[in-house]
Amino acid sequence: MSHTVLFAARPGTARCGSASDESITVTATSPHPSMPVIPGASAGRARWMRAAGWAPPVVGLALGLWGNTRPSAWTDEIVTIDVARRSWPQLMELLERVDAVHGLHYVLMYLVGQANGGLNEFLTRVPSAVAVAVAVAGLSWLGRLLGGPRLGLCAGLLLAVSPTASRYAQEARSFAFVMAVAVLATGALVKVLAGRARGRWLTGYAVLIALLGWFNVLGLLLVAAHAVTVVLRRPGRRVVVRLLLAQAAGIAAVVPLLVLASAQSSAVGDAAPVTATTLFNYFTWLLTPGQDTLPLALKLLLTLTALAALALLVVRRREAPSLALAVGVPWLTVPPLLLIAVSLGHPLFAYRYLLFCLPALALLLAAAATVVPPRRQLLFVLLSAVPLAASHLAIRQEDSRQWDTRAVIRTLRIHDAPGDAVLFSGARCGLIATAFKEAFTNRLDLGRARTATEFGALDNLPADPAVLRQRLKRTSRVWHVTCNHLSSGARQAAIRTAASQEQALAHAGFSPVYRHSARGVDITLEQRSTERPADKPAH
C-alpha cells in the first residue's frame, strides 16, 4: 500500500520532448514508482508508458553486446581471463598476495567460467554489458523518483546511448559494476530522504555502499557526493544520523579489504599526473572515451553541445526538478575533485575510476532537456548524432584498446613455421600466450620460467638470462613480442628487459628479418643468420 507523495513535478518539467503540464505522483514504499495520474489518459497510453520504461535497459544491453568480440583484449582484460581460469585455491592464493581490490570481480568471473565450462573474450565481457543495462534501468528508476517518468526515460536513454557506457560494457573489468551499484545506492539515498519506509532502504543503502567499495574502493568517493546532497536537502537530524550510521556500516564492511589492499599498494600501476586540463579532459572522457575515439573537431562539437545544454540548465534551474540538481551536481563533481586532490600527493587519478559519475551527467542532461523547448532539444540531438555514431563505431574497432593482441596472434598464424619460439617483453605481455593458449600451441615461451598461475602472481616469472641463452641454442626463429603501452615505471623495466633480450639474441647469432607494429605492441621475427633467405616471411 502506498503511503506518501514524494514529488510533484513542476509544470513542464517532467517531459523529455514536450512541455505540457502534468503532475507526477511517486510513492515512497515501492522501488517501482506508480504511473503518473493523467486526467483522461487512456489505458493504452499507460501501457505505452510501461513499455517505454523497458526501452533504456534494452538499448543499453543491445549496444553493450553489439560488436562485443571485435575489440582486441588488452592488458587488464587478459589478466581477468587468466585469473578467472584458475582453480579456487589458486585464486584465493593470488588475492592474498596481490590485486585484492578486484577480488570480487575475479570471483564473479570465476563463477561465470564455472557455469559456462570455460571463458573467452565474449563471455568475460557479457557480465559488464549486463551491469551497464542494470545501471541504465536504475537511472531510469532514479529519474522517475526525481522528476517523473519522462525524466527517467530521458536519463536512461542518454546513459544507454553513451559511447563511454558502451566502451565499458565491452570490457572485462569491474568498472561497469561500480557504476551500476552507484546508481542503485543513489536511488536508495533518495528513497531515504523522501519516504517514510526508511528502515529497509537504510539497510539496502548500507549494503550497496559496502558492495560499491568491494567492487572498487575508489567508488566510496560517492559517499562524499551523497553527503553534499544531504546537506543541500537538510532532511532533519534524525534522518542525517541514520544515514551517517548506514554509511559508516557500509564503509566498515570494506575495512578488511582496505587493510589488505594497503599492503598490496605496490601492485597499483602508475597514474597519469594531474594537470590544468584534467577536469576538462574528465568531462570530454565522460562523453566519449579515449584511445583516439573521435577526431578533435567531432569531440569539440559533442563537448560544446553538452556544455550548452548544461548552461541552459543553469540558467533555467528554477524550472528543473530541484532534487535532481541536488543529486546530480555533487555526483558529477565531488568524486573527481577529491580524486584530483588525493592524486596531488599520491598519484591515483585515472578516468576509468570515475565511470560511476557518468550516470550523473546523463541525469543532468536529461534535466536540461526538460527545461528547453522541443525545437532546441531537436537541435541538440542533431548536433550530437554524428559524434555519437562515429564514437560508437570507433570503440568497436579491433585496435580501439591499448593492446592489439589480435595483431600478434594473426601475425604468428600467417608467418609462423614449425619450431618457432616466442619471447615476450613488457609487464604482463607474456599473459597473451596463457590467455590465448590455442594460438600459442607448440610455441615455446623462451623467457618464461613459471606461469603466473604456478607462481601465484599476476605476471609470469621470467627465466634467468643463462636459461634464456641455453634455450636460444635450441631454436632458429624467435618471435620477439614487445608490449609498449605501459605505465612509466613498467615501461622503464620493459626497456631494460627488451635490451637484455636483444643482447642475448644478438649474442646467439639472431638478427631481425621482419617487423610489424600495432597498437601497443611491436612484433619482430629474429632469425639465425645461417638460415636461408627463403625462410623469411613475406612483408
N, C-alpha and C positions, 0 to 999 in steps of 0.2 A: 504494500500500500504506500502511495506517495505521501510525503508529509509537507514539504515546503517548496516554494518557488525560489529558485536561486537567482535567476537573472531575467529581467525583462529588457529585451534589446530596444535600443532607441530606434525611432522611425528611420528606416532606410539603412540601418547598419547591419542587418542580418543577411543581406543578399550578396552574392558574388556575381553580379552581372545585371542586377535590376535594382531599382531604387524605390519600389513601392513600400508602403508602411505595413509592418507586421509586428505582432508581439510574439515572442518566443518563450514558451514555458518549459523549464527544465527541472526535473525533480531531483532531490538530494539522495534518495535511497537506492537508486538503481544506477549501475555503471553504464547503462544504455539509456540516454535521455529520451523522454517521451517525445512524440511527434508534435510539431507546433500546432497550436489551436488556431486554425484559419477559418474565420466565418465564411460559410458557404462553400468550403473546399470539398471537392468530391472525393469519394473513396479511391477512385483511380489515381488522383493526384497524390494522395497519401501513399499509395502503393508505389508510385513512381519515385517518391522521395526515399522510401525504404530501399528500393532497388538502387537508386543513385548512391546511397551510402556505401554500397559494396564496390563502387567503381574505383575509388582511390587504391585500396589494397590490391585489387585485381590488376590494375595498371602497374602498380609498383612491383608486384611479383612477376608479371609478364616481362617488364623491362629488365628485371634482375636476371631472368632466365634467358632472355634473348641474347644470343651470341656469347653465352656463358663460357664456352670452350675455346673461343677464338684467341683471347689474350694469353700470352705465354706466362706460365707460372714464374714468379720471381722469388728472391731470397726468402722472405718471410713465409710465403706460401709453401715453398719447398720444405722449410723447417716444419711447418704444420703437417704436411704429408708424411714426412719421415717420423716425426714424433708420434702421430696418431696410429701409425702402423706397428708400433712397439707393443710388447706384451704389457699387461697391467703392472707387474713388478718392475719392469724396465721403465715404465712411465713414472711410477712413484719415485724410483731412484733418481731419475732426472730432475723431477720437481723439488726434491730435497737439496739438489745442488745448484740449480740454475733455472731461470725463467718461470718461477712460481707465479709471477704476476699474470701469466697467461694460462695458468694451470686449469682453470675452469673451462676455458675454451678447448684446451687439449683433451680434457676428459670428455667433453661433448663430442669432439671429432672422433675420439676413440670409440665411443658408443655408436656413432654413425657408421664407422667402419665395421664394427662387430655386427651390426644389424644388416649390413648390405654385403657381407662377405669380402670386404676389401674397400680400398679408397682409390679414387683417381681425381683428376682435376675437377671434373664436373661435380662429383659427389661432395668434394670438400668445399665447393662454392655454394651449393644449394642451400645449406643452412643459413648463410649470410643473406641470400635472397629472401628467404622466409622471414628473417629478422627484420629486414627492411620493410616487408609487407606488414609485419606487426607494428612497426614504428608508424607507418602510414595510417593504418587503421586506428592506432592510438591517438595520432594527431587529429584525425577526423573527429574522434570522440571528444578530445580536449577542446577543439574548436567549437563543437556544439555546446559544450559546457560554458564556454566563454562568450559566445555571441550568437548561437543558433545554428541550425543545420546547414545553412549556406556558407557560413564562415568555416564550419568544419569541412564541408565538401571542398571548398577552395583550398584550404590549408593542406588537406590530404592530397589533393591532385597536384599542388605545387611541389610537395615533397616527392610524390611518386614520379614526376617527370624530371626531377633534378638529376643532371648528369653525375653529380658527386654522389648522390644516393645510389645510383646505378653502378657507379665505379666500385663502391664498397660492398654492393650486393654481389659483386663478382670477385670478391677477394676472400680467401680462406683465412681470415683473421677475426679478431673479436670486436672490431670497431662497430660493425652493424648491430651487434648485440648490445653494446653500450648505448647506442642511440635509441634502440627500442626500449630498453629499461628506463632510460632518462625520460622518455615521453610518458611512459606509464607512471613513473614516480611523480612527474609534474601533474598529471591528472589526479593522482591520489591527493597531492597537496591542495589542489583546487577544491576537491570534494571536502577536505577537512576544513578549509577556510569558509566554505559556503553552506555546508549541510549540518543537520542535527545528528545524523547517524555517524558520529566521528570515530567510534571505537574501532570498527573493522577497518576503516580507511586509515586510521593511525597505524594499526598493525601492518596493514598492507604497505603503507609508506615506509615503515622501518625495514620491512623485508626487502623492498625494492631498493632502498639505499644500500643495504648490505650486498645485494646482488650486483648493483652498479659497481661497488668497489671491488668485488671479486672478479668481475669481468675485466676491469681496468681501474687501478687505484686513482688515476687522474680523473676518472669520471666523478669522483667525490667533489670535484670543483663545482658541480651542480648544486651542492648543498649551500654554498655561499650565495649563488644566484637565488635560490629559494629563500634564503634569509632576507635578502633585499626585497623580494616580493612581499614577504610577511610584514616587513617594516612599512612598505608602501600602503598595504591594505589595513594595518592596525586592527586585527580581528579581536583583540581583547586579551587580557593577561592569561586567562585560563587556557585559551587555545594556543597562545605562544608557548606556554610552559609545556603543554602536551606535545607540541611539535618539536620543541627542543629535546624532550625526552625520547621521542621517536627517532630523531636524527642521531642522538647520542647512542641509542641502542643499535641502530644500523651501522654506525661507524665502529662501535665496539666489536661488532661481529667481524669486522675486517682487520682488526688489530693483529691477529695471528699472521695474516698474510703480510701486513706491513712490516712486522718484525722479521719474518723470513725474507721478504724482498729487500730489506735494508742490508742484509748480509750478502745478498746477491747483486748488489748495485754495480759490481764490476762487469756484469753481463749486459748492462744497458749501453747501447751504442751512442756515439757522439750525436749531439743535436745541432741543428743549424743555429748560428748566432742570431740574436735579436738585433734588428736594425730599425731605422726610422720608418721603413716601409712595411714592417712586419704586419701591422694591423690592416693596412690596405690589402696586402697580399692574402691575409686571412679571409677578408671579405670576398675577394675575387676567387679564392680557392673554394669557398662555400658554393659559389655559383657554378664553377666548372673546375675540375681537378687539374693538377699539374701535368707533367710529362708532355709538354708541348701540345696540349689537347686542342687549343684553338690558336689561330693567327691573332696577332696583337689587336688588329682592328676589330675583329669579332668579339674578342674578350672585352675590349673597352666598350663596345656597343652594349653588351649584356650588362656590364658593371654599371654603366651610366643609366641604363634603363631601370635597373633595380634601385639605384640611388635616387632617381627621380621619383619612383613610386614611394620610397620611404620618406622623401622630403614632403610629398603631398600628405602623407600620413601625419607627419609632424605638424604641418600647417592646419590640418583638419582633425587634429587629435580629439577634440571635444565631441566629434561625431562618431568616433570609433568606440568599440566596447572598452571601457576603462580597465577592466581586469585583464583583457588580452594584452594591453600595453604593459600592465604591471607584471605580468608573467613573461612576456616575450622579450622585452628590452633587457632586463637583467640576465636572462638566459643567454641572450646573444652576446652580451658584452662582458659580464663579470668573469666567466671562466678564462677567456683569452687574456684579459688584463692580469689576472692572478698568475697565470702560467708564464706570461712575459716577465712579471715581477720576480718570480722564483728563478726563471732562467737567467736573469742578470747575474745571479750568484752561482747557480748550478745549472748549466745548460740542459734543458729538458724539452724545449719547445719543438714540437712537430705538429703540422696541421692536422694529421690524421687523429691525433689525440683529442681534437676538438670537433670531431664529426658529430658528437651528440648535441652540438649547438645548431646544426643545420635545421632541425625542425623549428627552432625559434625564428629563424629567418623566413621560413615558409609561412609561419603563423603571422608574422608582421606584414609580409607582402600580401597575404590574404586579407588582413585587416585593412591594408591600404586599398584593396580592390572594393571594399565595402563603402568607401567614402569618396570615390571618384565616379563621374558619370560613365555610362556604358561606352560612349564613343572613346573616351580616354582609356578605358580598360582595353578596348579593341586595339588601340594604338600600341599599348604596352605589349599585348600578345604578339602583334605583328613584328615589333622591333626585336623581340626575344626569340621568335620562332626559328630563324635561321641559325643564330649562335647555338641554341639548344640542340637543334637537329645535328649540326656539324659536330658538336661535342659528343653527342651520343654515338655517332659513327666513329669518332676518333678513339674513344675509350675501348672500343671493341676490336681494334687492330691488333695483330699479333705482337707488334713491338711497342705497345702502349704502356708496358710495365718497365720497371727498372732493369730487369734482365730479360733478354730474349733467349730463353733456354731452348725454344723450338729451333732456333737457328743452329745451335750446337748439335742437336740431335739430327737435324736434316743434313747438315754438312757431313757428319760422320756416316750417315746412311748412304749418301751419294758417292762419297770419295773413299770410304774405308777399304781396307784389304785384309785378308786373313792374317792374324797375328799382330794387328795394330794394337798399341797400348795407348793409354791416356794419362795425362799428367795435369792436375789442376793447381792453380794458384789463386789466392784470394779467399777471404774468410767465407766459409760455408760453401765455397764453389764446388767442392767435391761431393756435396749432397745431391747435386744433379744426377750423379751416377747411381746413388742409392734410392732417390725418389723415383727415378725412371729406369729401373733395373732392366726392363725388357729392351731398352735401347742400347744398353751397355753390356749385354751378354757376351761373354768370351773376350771382353776387353779388359786387360789387367790395368788396375789403377796403380801406377808406379809410385806415387807419392803418399800412399795411404798405408799406415801401419795397422790401425784398427778402425773400424767404422764407429760413427758417433753412437750407434746403438750399443755396440760392445763396450765402448768407453764410458757410457753413461753421461754423454755430453751433447751439446748442440752441433758440434763440428767433429769431423774425423781427426784422429790422432795422426799427425804427419810422420812419415818414415824418416829415419836418420839419414843424413847425407851419404854415409857409407852404404847403407842398404839401397838407396836410390842409385848409386853408381853401379852396384852389383846387378841390379835389375836392368839397367840400361844396356849391359853387356849381352843380355839375352833377347833383345828386340832390335829391329832395324827401322821401325817407323813409330813415331810418337806424336799423338795429337796433344799439343800443349794448349790448354784452355785457361785463359786468364779472365777472371771476373773483376771488373774495374769500377762498378758502381758501388762504392763502399763509403763508410764514414771515414773521416780524416785519419783517425788512429788506425783503423783496419787497413786503410789504403797504404799507409806507410809500411805496415807489416807485410802487406801483399807485394809491395815493390821489392822489399828485401828478399822475400821468398822467391819471387819470379827471377830476380837477378841470380840468386843462388842456383836455381834450377837451370837457368840458361847457361850458367858457367859449367854445371855438371854435364849438360847436353853437349856443349862445345868440346869439353874435355874428352867426351866419349866419341867424338867424331861426327856429331849430328850438325846439320845446318838446315835452315828453313827453306822449304821449297814451295810452300803455299800458305797464303794468309787470307783470312776473312774476318771482317769486323761487323758486329751487330750491336744493338743497344745493350750496353753494359757488359759485353763480352768480346774478347779477341781470341780467335782460333788460328793456331799456327801448326802446320804439319812439319815436324822435324824428321829428317831422314839422313841415314848414314851416307856419307859421300861416296861409298863404294857401291851404292845401289844404282841401277841403270836408270837413265833419264826416262825411259818408257814407263817406269813405275810411278812417275809423278802424276797426280791428278790434274785434270784439265781445270783451268781457272774459269 
